[in-house]
Each structure stands twice: as C-alpha cells, then as structure tokens.
C-alpha cells in the first residue's frame, strides 16, 4: 500500500489520502477505517447498489427537469448510474454493511463513486470535484435519510421477486409429487402416534399449499415497500428541495426500475417508520418456520433406512459419515433447517432495531437491511436447493407404507362409525396386547362381513369424507359384553 499512488481529498475532519485509482473518496475511506465490523462490504448486495444508483439517477433527472442541475452534469451522472446498474464499479462500494450514521457512509460511498465516474465522462480526473461534486451535484436535493430507506425498499422488492419465484418452483415440485403419489396409502400421525390413513399425495400437497399461501403474504409485504419517502430529505419536511421534486423523482424512479413506487402521504412519518420492514421480516420468518417444519417432516419420514419410518427416499447426494460406511444423511433438508434458524434470528434483530428508532429517524436501518437481505438471499437459495437437490427426486417406499397401514391400529377409527366407539376401543386394546391386525380382530367379532370390511377399507373411502350407513352385523358374546 505504501507504494500505491494516492490523491489527497479533504473533509471536515481534514485531509486524507485516497488511492488514486479509487472511485470512492474521503468519506468512504474514513468509513472503511471506522467500521471494521462484519467484513461484508455493501458490494455483497448488488440489489442495494443498483437501487442506490437508481435513486441517484432519478434525483439527477428530476433536478434537471426543475432547472436545478445543468444538462452536462445531469447526463454525466445518469450515465455513471446506468453503468453501475449494469453491474460496473460494484467493487468500489467498500463500506461495511453495518455502520453507524443511519446509512450515511453508504450514501457517501454512492455519491463519490458516481461523482468520480461522472467526472471521467466529462473529461476530468477523479477527485476534481470543482467540476462535479459528490454532495453538491450527485446528492442535490437529497439526504441519506430519504435516499437510503428508498434504496433499501427497492433492493428488498427485487429480492422478494426472486424469493417469490423460487417458492413457486418449490411448490410446483411438491404438487407434482402429490400427483405422482396420489394413490399411495399411508398412515397419518398426530403427536407422532398413529392417527388415520391418508395418501402420500395428500401429505406432500400440504407443503405446496403452505408455500402458495406464503407467496401471497410476500405479495402483501411487497406492496408496503412501494411507499417511499424520497423527497423528504433530512426528517421528512422536504427542506432544500423544489416543491415538485418529490413527485418528479418518484416518477423517474418508477420508470428507471419498473417498480411502481409511490410517494408516502406523510414524509415525516415515512422517514421515521420502519413498519414495512418489520412486516416483511415477519413474513420471512413465517416462510422460514413453515419451510423448516416441512424439512423436519422430510427427515422424519425418510428416517432409517432400516430402523426408522423409511416411508420415502430422499435423493442420496453425498456420503454421510467419515466412520459409518454406507450412511447417507438428509443433508438438504438439514441445510434448509439451518437457514430457517438464521432467518428467525434475523427477525429478532430487525424487530429490536426498528423499535430502537428515536424521534424523526431510525439510525439502525443498516442492520435491518443487512438482516433482511441475508434472509431473502438465503431463503431463495434454500428453496432452489430443496427443489433441485431433494424434492424432485423423492421416491416412495410403497411396500413399507402398505405394511404400516395394514398393521396400524389407526384403522379402527375408520370402522368406528359402523361398529360403535366402545366396540372399536375394545378391538384397539386387543390389537395392542395381542399384536394381531385390526382387520382380523374385527372379522372375529362378526360385526361386519368380510366383503363389507374390505369395501370400507378401500383407499378412496379411508382418505376423504363419505356418507356413513350403519349396517349392524351378527352379535356375539364378546360384543354384547363390550356394550
């Protein structure tokens, strides 16, 4: 570093050397020194960088429309922003994602990178700010306090779209499996005890439905993110902006991003309120909880292969043990479980950070956006992984499933309306003590003919509503005593 060429920049703290080839400037350099926290720069989140560039471009266009920014500077700024939105210069966003100052260092990082690239478009060198200044021109009519929250909401909206798509693919994979296994009878369980029969298709379809329900909740959360406070500047009063700036900037931003953002009715309220972020985080937690429950079920029903339930087979994707030969673990559901745990923890962070806001600003939005973007990114990857590496390859152990149904005491529930609850209880107790099947014991009582019994135990009658028609069979001493 000592042999690297530098340029000198100045701020209220004093002079500071900045690498000559850097597009960032003095404010960013100081923030890098101050915030050595996570080792995760904001460049880790391209959606956030693209959102910042979109806001800056919208602001430049609005200021030009209002006669506050000359055409040459406006064109240079918008050209730089367009390049960043195309993926260039992202490595120049070097500030740690968690920082003090309510996101000021992130905004400064964006201002400086855009300014120095715009200077090159104008034919000047980086750092020659008297031609085009990061704050006077790039940040014109803006504050961190309206730029940063607006960029956060744009970035989260983009990430939500990807998660929505990934969840849709996972739901479709579960639906396809539910169709494939629609005729496979198995025992349902409550509290891990035998309950009543169902089909494997019914079991897997519930996971598809849960995902689709949560996709609807994501759509609702997205709508709340579309309300922005751009134009509110420092505390929402719009100080240092043209009366028409907020509306113009919002219009340009919607056009640039193809996201139908709208200006909040009250910018003072919108500047301090993190409610939409709390709502989003809560929905992500809901998704995580239900995904984790689904993966718990997959691990349980695939357990074994000899000493567990062994009802389904998950694809074998890697060896499971360094000491136990032949062992294969459910590593894909396990990794999704862990993502879910992380997301639930992130929600606690978001909740606390949102609650800690004071008066006209929430200073803790950096940790909110870091937590929310991590949750979005990891949930999306988890859904993709669960779909492609697990669900699409699930197979059913039909012989094992048939055996458990045939030998389950839970079958007696299906017969209870025909033989009476008391008789059914007696037969269930006998099955437990004698290890005989429910069907054999029912036939012994003579309460139902063999033909009627087998008809009642058809899969289509065991797994859906049906009309109950009692047909009393022959009475025996055993049944008389039971009554």
C-alpha positions in Angstrom: 0.0 0.0 0.0 2.9 2.4 0.7 4.0 2.4 -2.9 0.5 2.9 -4.2 -0.3 6.2 -5.8 -2.7 8.4 -3.9 -4.7 11.6 -4.2 -5.5 14.0 -1.4 -9.1 14.7 -0.5 -10.5 16.9 2.2 -13.5 16.8 4.5 -14.4 18.4 7.8 -12.0 16.2 9.7 -9.1 17.3 7.5 -7.0 15.9 4.6 -7.0 12.2 3.8 -5.0 10.2 1.3 -7.2 8.1 -1.1 -5.9 5.5 -3.6 -5.6 7.4 -6.9 -7.3 4.7 -8.8 -10.3 4.5 -6.5 -13.7 5.8 -7.5 -14.6 6.3 -3.9 -13.3 9.3 -1.9 -12.5 10.6 1.5 -15.9 10.0 3.2 -15.8 6.3 2.1 -12.1 5.9 3.1 -12.9 7.1 6.7 -15.9 4.8 6.9 -13.7 1.9 5.9 -11.4 2.8 8.8 -14.2 3.2 11.3 -16.4 0.3 10.6 -14.4 -2.9 10.6 -17.3 -4.9 11.8 -18.6 -7.8 9.6 -16.1 -7.8 6.8 -19.1 -7.7 4.5 -19.0 -4.7 2.2 -22.2 -3.3 0.7 -20.8 -4.7 -2.6 -22.1 -8.1 -1.3 -25.6 -6.9 -2.1 -25.8 -5.9 -5.8 -29.5 -5.2 -5.4 -28.7 -2.5 -2.9 -26.0 -0.9 -5.1 -28.3 -0.9 -8.1 -31.1 0.6 -6.0 -28.8 3.4 -4.8 -27.7 4.1 -8.4 -31.4 4.2 -9.5 -32.3 6.7 -6.8 -29.3 8.9 -7.7 -30.3 8.8 -11.4 -33.9 9.6 -10.6 -32.8 12.6 -8.5 -30.5 13.9 -11.2 -33.2 13.7 -13.8 -35.7 15.4 -11.5 -33.3 18.2 -10.7 -32.6 18.7 -14.3 -36.3 18.8 -15.2 -36.7 21.5 -12.5 -33.8 23.6 -13.7 -31.5 22.9 -10.7 -28.9 20.8 -12.5 -27.4 21.6 -15.9 -27.7 19.2 -18.7 -23.9 18.2 -18.9 -23.7 17.3 -15.3 -27.1 15.6 -15.3 -26.1 13.5 -18.3 -22.8 12.5 -16.8 -24.4 11.5 -13.5 -27.1 9.5 -15.2 -24.5 7.8 -17.4 -22.5 6.8 -14.4 -25.6 5.5 -12.7 -26.6 3.5 -15.7 -23.2 1.8 -15.7 -23.5 0.9 -12.1 -27.0 -0.6 -12.6 -25.4 -2.6 -15.4 -23.0 -4.2 -12.9 -19.9 -1.9 -13.3 -17.9 -0.5 -10.4 -19.7 -2.6 -7.7 -16.3 -3.4 -6.2 -15.9 0.3 -5.4 -18.7 0.0 -2.8 -16.4 -0.9 0.1 -18.1 0.3 3.2 -19.1 -2.3 5.8 -22.8 -3.1 5.5 -23.2 -2.5 9.3 -22.2 1.1 10.2 -23.1 4.0 12.4 -24.7 7.1 11.0 -28.0 5.6 9.7 -26.5 4.7 6.4 -24.7 7.9 5.7 -21.5 6.1 4.8 -23.3 4.0 2.2 -24.9 7.2 0.7 -21.5 8.9 0.7 -19.9 5.8 -1.0 -22.5 6.0 -3.7 -22.1 9.8 -4.1 -18.4 9.6 -4.5 -18.3 6.6 -6.9 -20.9 8.2 -9.1 -19.2 11.6 -9.0 -15.8 10.3 -10.0 -17.2 8.2 -12.8 -19.2 11.2 -14.0 -16.1 13.3 -13.9 -14.5 10.9 -16.3 -17.5 11.2 -18.6 -16.9 15.0 -18.5 -13.2 14.6 -19.3 -11.8 15.3 -15.9 -9.8 13.3 -13.4 -11.1 11.6 -10.3 -11.2 13.9 -7.3 -11.5 17.0 -9.4 -14.7 17.9 -7.6 -15.0 21.6 -8.5 -16.3 20.4 -11.9 -18.8 18.0 -10.4 -19.2 17.4 -6.6 -20.4 14.3 -4.8 -22.6 16.3 -2.4 -23.5 19.5 -4.3 -24.5 17.7 -7.5 -24.9 14.0 -7.1 -26.6 14.4 -3.7 -28.6 17.5 -4.7 -32.0 17.8 -3.0 -31.3 14.6 -1.1 -30.4 13.3 2.4 -29.2 9.9 3.5 -32.5 9.8 5.4 -34.6 9.6 2.2 -32.1 8.1 -0.2 -31.1 5.1 2.0 -34.6 4.0 3.1 -35.8 4.3 -0.5 -32.9 2.2 -1.8 -33.5 -0.4 0.9 -37.1 -0.8 -0.2 -36.1 -1.1 -3.9 -33.5 -3.7 -3.1 -35.8 -5.7 -0.9 -38.5 -5.6 -3.5 -36.1 -7.0 -6.1 -35.1 -9.8 -3.7 -38.7 -10.6 -2.9 -39.4 -11.2 -6.5 -36.7 -13.8 -6.7 -37.8 -15.5 -3.5 -41.4 -15.5 -4.8 -40.2 -17.3 -7.9 -38.1 -19.8 -6.0 -41.0 -20.6 -3.7 -43.3 -21.1 -6.7 -40.9 -23.6 -8.2 -40.7 -25.5 -4.9 -44.5 -25.5 -4.6 -44.8 -26.9 -8.1 -42.3 -29.7 -7.3 -44.3 -30.7 -4.2 -47.5 -30.5 -6.3 -46.0 -32.8 -9.0 -45.0 -35.3 -6.3 -48.5 -35.2 -4.8 -50.0 -36.2 -8.1 -47.4 -38.9 -8.6 -48.2 -40.4 -5.1 -52.0 -39.8 -5.1 -52.7 -43.5 -4.9 -50.1 -44.4 -2.2 -51.8 -45.1 1.1 -50.0 -44.3 4.3 -50.7 -43.7 8.0 -51.2 -40.1 9.1 -49.8 -39.2 12.5 -50.6 -36.8 15.3 -48.2 -36.3 18.1 -46.0 -38.9 16.4 -48.7 -41.6 17.1 -50.7 -43.5 14.5 -53.8 -41.4 13.5 -55.8 -42.3 10.4 -54.9 -43.3 6.9 -54.2 -40.7 4.2 -52.3 -40.7 0.9 -48.7 -39.7 0.5 -50.0 -37.4 -2.2 -52.2 -35.6 0.4 -49.2 -35.3 2.7 -47.0 -33.7 0.1 -49.7 -31.5 -1.3 -50.0 -29.7 2.0 -46.4 -28.4 1.6 -47.3 -27.0 -1.8 -50.3 -25.2 -0.4 -48.3 -23.8 2.5 -45.8 -22.3 0.1 -48.5 -20.8 -2.1 -50.2 -19.2 1.0 -46.9 -17.6 1.9 -46.3 -16.4 -1.6 -49.5 -14.4 -1.1 -48.1 -13.0 2.1 -44.9 -11.9 0.2 -47.0 -10.1 -2.3 -48.8 -8.2 0.5 -45.5 -7.3 2.1 -44.1 -6.1 -1.2 -47.0 -3.6 -1.6 -46.0 -1.9 1.7 -42.4 -1.5 0.4 -43.6 0.5 -2.6 -44.3 3.5 -0.4 -41.2 5.7 -0.3 -40.0 8.9 1.4 -37.8 10.2 -1.4 -38.0 14.0 -1.3 -38.4 14.1 2.4 -34.6 14.8 2.9 -33.5 15.1 6.5 -36.6 14.5 8.5 -39.4 14.4 6.0 -40.1 18.1 5.7 -38.5 18.3 2.3 -36.0 21.0 3.2 -33.7 22.1 0.3 -35.9 20.6 -2.4 -38.1 22.1 -5.0 -41.9 21.8 -4.3 -42.2 19.5 -7.3 -39.1 17.5 -6.7 -40.6 14.5 -4.7 -43.2 13.8 -7.3 -40.8 14.2 -10.2 -38.1 12.0 -8.6 -40.7 9.3 -7.8 -41.9 9.3 -11.4 -38.4 8.9 -12.7 -37.6 6.2 -10.2 -40.6 4.1 -11.2 -39.6 4.5 -14.9 -36.0 3.5 -14.2 -36.7 0.5 -12.0 -40.0 -0.7 -13.5 -41.2 -0.8 -9.8 -44.4 1.1 -9.2 -43.2 3.1 -6.2 -45.4 5.9 -4.8 -44.6 8.8 -2.6 -45.8 8.4 1.0 -48.7 10.7 2.0 -46.7 12.0 5.0 -43.0 12.1 4.5 -42.2 12.9 8.2 -44.0 9.8 9.3 -42.4 7.7 6.5 -38.9 8.9 7.3 -39.0 7.5 10.8 -41.3 4.5 10.4 -39.7 1.1 9.8 -43.1 -0.8 9.9 -42.9 -2.1 6.4 -39.5 -3.6 7.1 -40.8 -5.2 10.3 -43.8 -6.6 8.3 -41.5 -8.0 5.7 -39.2 -9.6 8.2 -42.2 -11.2 9.9 -43.3 -12.7 6.7 -39.8 -14.1 6.0 -39.9 -15.6 9.5 -43.3 -17.2 8.7 -41.8 -18.7 5.5 -38.8 -19.9 7.4 -40.8 -21.6 10.1 -43.0 -23.4 7.6 -40.1 -24.5 5.4 -38.3 -25.8 8.5 -41.4 -27.8 9.6 -41.6 -29.2 6.1 -38.0 -30.3 6.2 -38.5 -31.8 9.7 -41.2 -34.0 8.1 -39.0 -35.0 5.2 -36.2 -36.0 7.6 -38.6 -37.9 9.8 -40.5 -39.8 7.1 -37.2 -40.7 5.3 -35.5 -41.8 8.5 -33.9 -45.3 8.6 -33.4 -47.0 6.3 -34.0 -50.0 8.5 -34.6 -48.6 12.0 -36.7 -45.5 11.1 -40.0 -44.8 9.4 -38.5 -45.4 5.9 -41.6 -44.2 4.1 -39.9 -42.1 1.5 -36.4 -41.9 0.0 -34.6 -38.6 -0.4 -32.0 -38.4 -3.2 -28.6 -39.5 -2.0 -26.4 -36.5 -2.7 -23.2 -37.3 -0.7 -21.7 -39.7 1.7 -22.9 -39.2 5.2 -20.2 -40.3 7.6 -16.4 -40.5 7.9 -16.8 -43.5 10.2 -20.1 -45.3 9.3 -19.8 -46.9 5.9 -22.9 -46.6 3.7 -24.6 -43.9 5.8 -26.4 -41.3 3.8 -27.8 -38.2 5.7 -30.7 -35.9 4.7 -28.3 -33.0 4.2 -30.5 -30.9 2.0 -33.4 -30.6 4.5 -30.8 -30.1 7.2 -29.3 -27.1 5.5 -32.7 -25.6 4.9 -33.4 -26.0 8.6 -30.3 -24.0 9.4 -31.3 -21.2 7.0 -34.6 -21.1 8.8 -33.0 -20.8 12.2 -30.9 -17.9 10.8 -33.9 -16.1 9.4 -35.8 -16.4 12.7 -32.8 -14.8 14.4 -32.6 -12.1 11.8 -36.3 -11.2 12.5 -35.4 -10.6 16.2 -32.6 -8.3 15.0 -35.0 -6.4 12.7 -37.6 -6.1 15.5 -35.2 -4.7 18.0 -33.6 -2.3 15.5 -36.9 -1.0 14.4 -38.1 -0.5 18.0 -34.9 1.4 18.8 -35.6 4.3 16.4 -35.9 7.7 18.0 -38.0 10.7 17.1 -37.7 11.6 13.3 -35.2 8.9 12.2 -34.3 5.3 12.8 -30.5 5.2 13.0 -30.3 1.4 12.8 -31.5 0.7 9.3 -28.1 -0.7 8.3 -28.5 -3.8 10.5 -32.1 -4.0 9.4 -31.2 -4.1 5.7 -28.3 -6.5 6.3 -30.6 -8.9 8.2 -33.4 -8.7 5.7 -31.2 -9.1 2.6 -29.5 -12.1 4.2 -32.8 -13.6 4.9 -34.1 -13.1 1.4 -30.9 -14.3 -0.3 -30.5 -17.4 1.9 -34.2 -18.3 1.7 -34.1 -18.1 -2.1 -31.0 -20.3 -2.3 -32.6 -22.7 0.2 -35.8 -23.0 -1.8 -33.8 -23.6 -5.0 -31.6 -26.2 -3.4 -34.5 -28.0 -1.8 -36.3 -28.1 -5.1 -33.5 -29.3 -7.4 -31.5 -31.4 -4.9 -34.2 -33.1 -2.9 -38.0 -32.8 -3.7 -37.8 -33.6 -7.4 -36.1 -36.9 -6.6 -38.3 -38.1 -3.8 -39.5 -41.7 -4.2 -42.0 -43.7 -2.1 -41.4 -47.0 -0.3 -44.7 -48.4 -1.3 -44.2 -51.8 0.4 -43.3 -50.2 3.7 -46.2 -47.8 3.6 -48.7 -50.6 2.8 -47.3 -52.6 5.7 -47.7 -49.8 8.2 -51.3 -49.2 7.2 -52.2 -52.8 7.3 -50.8 -53.2 10.7 -51.8 -49.9 12.2 -54.3 -49.7 15.0 -55.4 -46.3 13.5 -57.5 -48.3 11.0 -60.1 -48.8 13.8 -61.1 -45.1 13.5 -62.4 -45.6 10.0 -64.5 -48.5 11.3 -65.8 -46.8 14.5 -68.9 -45.3 12.8 -70.0 -48.8 11.7 -69.3 -50.8 14.8 -69.5 -48.2 17.6 -66.9 -46.4 19.6 -67.0 -48.8 22.5 -66.5 -51.9 20.3 -63.8 -50.0 18.4 -61.9 -49.2 21.7 -62.1 -52.8 22.8 -60.7 -54.1 19.5 -57.9 -51.5 19.6 -56.9 -52.6 23.0 -56.9 -56.2 21.9 -54.7 -55.3 18.9 -52.2 -53.7 21.2 -52.0 -56.7 23.6 -52.1 -59.5 21.0 -50.2 -57.9 18.2 -53.0 -59.0 15.8 -54.3 -56.8 13.0 -57.4 -54.7 13.3 -59.0 -56.5 10.3 -58.6 -59.9 11.8 -60.0 -58.9 15.1 -63.0 -57.1 13.5 -63.8 -60.2 11.4 -63.6 -62.3 14.6 -66.4 -60.2 16.1 -68.7 -60.8 13.2 -69.8 -57.2 13.4 -69.0 -56.7 9.7 -68.9 -59.2 6.9 -65.6 -59.7 5.1 -67.0 -58.1 1.9 -68.2 -55.1 3.8 -65.0 -54.7 5.7 -62.8 -54.8 2.6 -65.1 -52.3 0.9 -64.8 -49.9 3.9 -61.0 -50.1 3.9 -60.6 -49.1 0.2 -58.2 -46.1 0.0 -60.7 -43.8 -1.6 -63.0 -44.4 1.4 -60.3 -44.0 4.0 -58.9 -40.7 2.9 -61.9 -38.5 2.2 -65.4 -37.6 3.5 -68.1 -40.2 2.9 -71.7 -41.0 3.8 -72.0 -43.2 6.9 -74.5 -46.1 6.6 -74.6 -48.3 9.6 -75.3 -52.0 8.8 -75.3 -54.0 12.1 -73.7 -57.4 11.7 -74.2 -60.5 13.8 -73.9 -60.0 17.6 -71.5 -62.2 19.6 -71.0 -62.6 23.3 -67.8 -60.6 23.1 -69.6 -57.7 21.6 -72.5 -57.9 23.9 -70.1 -57.7 26.9 -68.3 -54.8 25.3 -71.6 -53.0 25.0 
